[in-house]
Amino acid sequence: MTAADIKAHIDPIRHEYADGRSLVLPALKYAQTEQGWLPPEALAAVAEATGYSQAYVESVASFYDRLYLEPVGKRVVSVCITLSCMLRGSDELIEGMCEHLGVEHSHGAVTTPDGAITIQEAQCLGACDKAPCIQVDAENTIGPLGQSEANALLDELRAADRPRELWR
């Protein structure tokens, strides 16, 4: 993806943002669609398209846990680790999910060796009433989840091309 592609994407929505810096986020989201993550070349293209430094663009990208500065799996499963979910067992849930997938839990994100699934910690999924909860591909928030349900979900995600439309 080139800076011209990104500029063509953000120019029609420029009027919706009072401050030009706000365009960096939609530009990053768009740039990520090509490879599923933001390699340095994509960050440079966003910087060129928006007129901000690559350091600034990278600082924005590194703030959001749905923007990936490293390759991720075909499916990304985010596990909420904030207080409500932690009190309801999210620490044990993420550990069990990693064990089920055969990967070592690391604070942040870990991807299965076959590149099928990335498990990542999320600071808040906005679903305290569903604690402990997870989110699949930044679309479906699911919870509350027990370990057996989470493991079944992982098995289904590994086997399917798309997640079920409605989880709960």
C-alpha positions, 0 to 999 in steps of 0.5 A: 500500500502506497502513501497515495492509496492512503491519501486517497482513502483519507481525503474524502473524510478529512472534513470530518476531523477538526484536527488533522492529527485525528486522520492518523488513526483511520489511515493506520486502520486502512493501511493495516487492511493489506497485510493484517499488521503495520510493517515499517513501510506501512508506517512510513506510507501513513506518515507521508500521506498524513504529513506527520513524522513516522515517530508520531505515527508509530506512537499512535499505532503503539497505543491501540491494541487493535493496531499490530506492529508485528504479524498476528495470526489469521484470528486474533482473540483478545482477553480482557485483563482489567479489574472486573475480568481479572476478579472473575478469572481472566488470568486463569482463562488466558493461561488455560487458553494458551496451554490449550493452544500449546503456546506459552503465555506472554504478557502482550500477545502470542501467536500459534506456530502455525499462524492460526490464532493470536491470543492477546491481552486487552486493557478493556473490552467494555463488557464488564457485565460479561466478565471474564470476556474475550473479543474475536477479531475485534468484532464479537465480544463473548462472555462470561466464559469458562475454560471449557467454552473458551477452549471449544471456541479456540478449536472452532476458530482454528477449524473455521474460516469465519467465526459464528455470527452470533456468540451470545 
